[in-house]
Amino acid sequence: MFRYLFLFALLFFGSLPVLAQKQIGDKEYPEILWGKDQEFDTSDFPGGSFIYHKEDFILATGKLFQGPPPPSVGSFTYGDRKITNSGEWNNEAVKLIISGKEKEKAEAKKMLEAGVRFDPQFFPFRYNLGRLYSLDFNYEGSLVQFEYAKAEVPEYFKTYLHIAILSELTRQIYYAIMNYKLAADKNPYDTEALIRMSDHYLATGLKNRALIYLNKALTIDEESPNVRLGFGRLEMEKGNYHIAYKIFNRTSLTTGEGKQKPYDKKFHYYFAETASKITDYETAEQEYTKMLQFKNDPFFASVSTKVIMRRRDIARKFAEAKRTQLDDSEEEVTPEN
């Protein structure tokens, strides 16, 4: 078994690891922040490091994000295979998960469970297994895995986010709020925890308190799609669907250079819901379809893909009916001589 010094970067699977940067004022910081202006001595790095996959899974790599992960001290068997490298085993499981096929996901879960039995202190095993359990609606099992992951790498803010989300789903509201606040403290330059706290207070009818967290997030990144999502949801709760639609429609998910901004994928779901309310069924169908492209997203830990597919199909039927109605209206117009 082996341990890594933790540091994360954004990875697009199948390409070389790239350290994503975020502009804050006149400085750039790593996407996963350890603290403002914090530096680290690269000579202190051991043989391996961790990187963050854009679909919210953890991968293992070699020193300073280059090359394969180092071999484990010891080995275990899985079927007729002898596993000598926990990092490579973890990465193989993640690759199966990303494929999106249910059979491969089930196999990946078995692989990670075997990995946890071999090395219960290996952070990626715990984190990734927690993600899979949540997508299977096994909230209690997922919470256990994320609690272990938090104990291994207490600096990583997304673990606290998952614990908070799962705590809400299991009606542990006090614990949920506590972990949202911890996530915000761990990474004061990320808006997700603040937006989710705002979501919580919106759901409980406390709109003024929700607005407090939205305004705080606004001071961090006023162009963040997540912040705009929060304000759009606030208007939806007020019944101002046309205003919410305008907010979503004017939100850019890419930078001026054409790069995709990090954003909460449930943006597509709420945009679709709002579009349906104002009878823009074509946009609703498009946004539901986009949401379904992210079946590994934490959103689907609480909403079944079948629900979204059904709403997409309904929006498609209404869009087709609306187009037919418009075509019929045009045919009824008598042309001028």
N, C-alpha and C positions, 0 to 999 in steps of 0.2 A: 504493500500500500504506500501511496505517496501523497504528499501535500503540496499545494501551490501557494505562493503569495498571490493574493487576488488582485487583478486589475482587469477592467472590461473595456472592450471597444466594439464598435458596430461592425458586424460581419455580414456580407452578402454571400451566402453559401455557394461554394464552388469557386470563389475568387480569393485572392490574397487578403489577409486581414488588413483592415484600414481603420485607423483611429479617427472616428468622426469628431468634428469640432463644432463648438457652439460659440457664436459671437455674443459677448456680453460687454456692452460699452465699446471700448477700443481694444479689448483683449479677447483672445480665443481660449476656450477651456475644453478639455475632453468632454465628450458627450456624457460619460459616466463620471461624475465629479467626486473627488475626495475632499474637497475643501478649497476655498478661494486661495489662489497663488501657491497652493501646495506643490512641492517638488519632491521627487524621489530619486534615490541613488540607484542607478541600474545595476551597479555591482552587487547590490543586495539581493537581486533576483535569483531564485533557485532555478532548477532546470525547466520549469514550465509555467504557463500562465493560462488564464481563462479569457474567453472572448464571448461577446453577447451576440446572438443571432437575432436578426430583425423580427422574427416571429416569436420572440420571447423565450428562447431556450439558450442554454449555456453549452459552449463547446470548449474543448481543451486543446491547447497547442503547446509548442516548445517555448524556449526562452525568448522573451520579448516578442511574442506573437509570431515567431518564425519556426517553420519546420514541424515535425510530428511531436506529440507529447512524449515525455520520457516514460520508460517502462515502469511497471509497478514493482514493488518489493514483495514478491510472492505471486501466486497465480490461483485461478479457480477454473472449474470446468463448467461448461454449459452444453448440454447434450454431448456430442462427440468432439467438442472444441475445447482447447486449452487456452484460457484468456490470460495473457501476461501484461496487458496494458489497459488500465482502466480508462485512460483518456481516449484511446482509439475506440474502445468498446462503447463508451458514452457517445462519441461522435457518430458511430455507426447507427446507434439507436435513434439519434436525432435525425439523421438522414432518412430513416424509415418514417419517422413522424412527419417530416416535411413533405413526403410523397403524397400525403392526404388520403391514402387508402386505409380503410378500417382494418384490414387484415394485417398490414404492416404496422399500424399503430398498436394493435394488440400484441404483436411480437416485440415491438420496442418496449412496451410496458413490462413484459416478462424479462427482457434483457436488463432493464434498469432495476427491477426488483432483485434479480440475481446479483447485480452490481452492488446494491445496497447491502446485501447479506455479506458480500466479500469485503467491501470497504464502506462501512456506515458513516465514515467521516468525510467522504469525498463529496464536496459541495455540488458539482453538476448532477450526480446521481440523485441527490435529494431534491434539488430545485426542479429538474426536468420531470421526475416522477410526480412531484406535487402538481406540476402543470397538467400532466396526463390524467391524474386522478380528478382534478377539477373539471376537465373536459368530459369525464365520465360521470359527472355529478356526484362523485364520491367526496363530498366536502370535508367530512371528518378525517378521512385518510389523507386528503390533500393538506389539511391544516397541520397534521402531524409531520409530514415531510417538510413543509415550509418552516416549521418551528425548529426542526433539526438543521435545516439550511441556514437559518438565522443564527443559530449557535455557532456554526462553522465559519460564516463570513458575516459578522454583525454590521459591517460597513455598507452592505449593498442595499440601497433603498427599495428596489423593486420587490424584494422578499417581503418587506413590511406592507407594501401595497397589496400583495396577494393575500397575506394574512388578514388584512383589513377587509378586503372584498369578501373573503370566505366567512369572516366573522359576521358581516352583515347578513349574508345568506343563511347563516345558522342562528340568527337573532341574538348574537352577542354584541350588542350595539356599543356598549362602553369600550369593549376591547377593540372594536373596529375603529372608533374615533381615535383611541390612543395610538393605534398603529398607523393611521393616516398621518397623524401629527409627527410621529417618529420618522415616517418616510419623508415628510416635508423638511424635517430638521436634518436628515442625512444628506439630502441633496437640495439645498435652498435655491438652486437655479433651475429646477425642473417644476413644471406646473401641475403634473398629473395628480399628485396627492391633494393639492388644493382644489382642483376641479372635482375630484371624487368626493371631497368633503362637502363641496357645494351641492353636488348631486344628492348626497344624503339629506341635506337640509331641505332641498327642494321636495324630495319625496315625502318628508314629514311635514310639509306645509310651512316651514320657516323660511320664507323667501328673503327676508331682510338679512338673516344670518348667512344664507347662501350667497347673497350679494357681497357680503364682507369678504368671503374667500375668493370670489370672482375678481373683485377689485385688487386683492392682494396678488393674485396670479397675473393680473393685468400689468402690475408694476414690474414683473419679471420679464414678460415677453408679450407685448401688446399685439404682435402679429401671429401669435401662436394659434394654430387651428383649434387646439384644445380649449383655449380661452374663449374663442368665438363660439365654439360648441356650447360652452357653459352659458354664455349670454343668449344663444339661440334657445337652449332648453328653458331658460328662465322666461322668455317670451312665450314659449309653448305652454308653460304652466299657467301663464296669465290668460291664455286663449288667444294671444296675438300671433296667429299662425302666419299671416302675411309678412309681419315684421321678422319672425323667425326664418321664414323662407328667404327673405332678402339677405339676412345675415349669413345663412349657409351658402347661398348662391354666390355671394361676393367673397367667400373665404377661399384663399389660394392654398392649395396643398403642396405647392412647389415654390422654390426660391426664384429669384430673378434670373439665376443661371440655369433654371430648369431642373434642379435637383429636388427630390421629394423631401419635404419636411417630415420630421417625426410627428405622428399624430395618432390619437386614439381612433381605432378603426370603427368604433360605433358611431362616429360622425356620419357615416353613410346610412346607418339605420335611422337616425333622427332626421336627417335630410329627407329620406324617403317618406317617413311618417308625416313630416310637415308638407311635403309636396302632395301627398295624398289628400291631406286636409283641404288644400286649395285647388284640388282637382287637376293638378299637373301630373297626371298618371304616367306619362312617358318618363319624366324625371324620376318618379318614384320607382318604376320598374328598373331603371338604370342603376339607381343607388342601392336597391335591394340586391341586385346582381353583383355589384361591387362588394357589398358586405359578405356575400357568400364566397368570395374569393379568399377570405381570411378565416377558414373553418377552424384554425388552431388558436384564434384570438380568444383572450379571456372572456370576452362578451358571451361566447357560446358555452361558458360554464353555467350561465343562468337562463339562456334562451336557446331552444333547440333550433338547429338548422332547418328542420321541417317547418317550423313556424314561419321563418323568413322566406322559405321557398313558397309556401302557401300565399303569403302576402305579395310576393313578387308576381305570382301567377294571377292573382286577383287584379293587381295594378295593370298587368299586361292586357287582361280582358277589357278593363275599363278604358285603357288607352286606345285599344282597337275600336271599341264602340264609339268613342269620342271622335276618332278619325273618320269613321263611317258616317256619323251624324253630320260632320262638317262637309264631307263629300256630297252627301244628299242635299244639304242646304245650298251648295254651290250650283248643283244641277237644277234646282228649282228657280234660280234667278233667271229671268227672261232677258236675253241680250238686247241691247238697244239697236234700233235700225240705223 
